[in-house]
Amino acid sequence: MNISEYLNSEKAQLAVLTKMAKIDGQVTGSEKMFLNLMARKLDISNNDFEHIYENTDKYEYVPPINEEDRFIMFYRVIQMMKMDLSVDVEEIDFCKELGQKLNISTDKIDEIIKLSIMKNKEVVEYDDIRKLLVG
């Protein structure tokens, strides 16, 4: 793989989601299924998926300029955080760090994380998160 492959936006997005899945030390079946779903959505091949999965730290995620794309990425990370039905401190810290990189205010990040935890085993809809982001 050449260096530009590690900067590829879609692959880097999947690497971020993979980091979130791995942050608690294990990847559950539901997390792996979500990663596979996102790989298909991002048009990433099975071979590239495996490479990303094994080499997440080699990918450099550059936040998009477009606000909507930043919101979507944050939404996806929030969904990954909830995928194993438990939210760990490391996952919350990861969300906060990524939210700041995505230029989302600390207050809004905290509100979204609070909502996500409050909805425990429920899916937090994108529209609910978007309302908090733009409100």
Buried (B, 14 or more C-beta within 10 A) or exposed (E): EEEEBBEBBBBBBBBBBBBBBBBBEEBBEBBBEBBBEBBEEBEBEEEBBEBBBEEBEBBEBEBBEEEEBBBBBBBBBBBBBBBBEEBEEEBBEBBBEBBEBBEBEEEBBBBBBEBBEEEEEEEBEBEBBBEBBEE
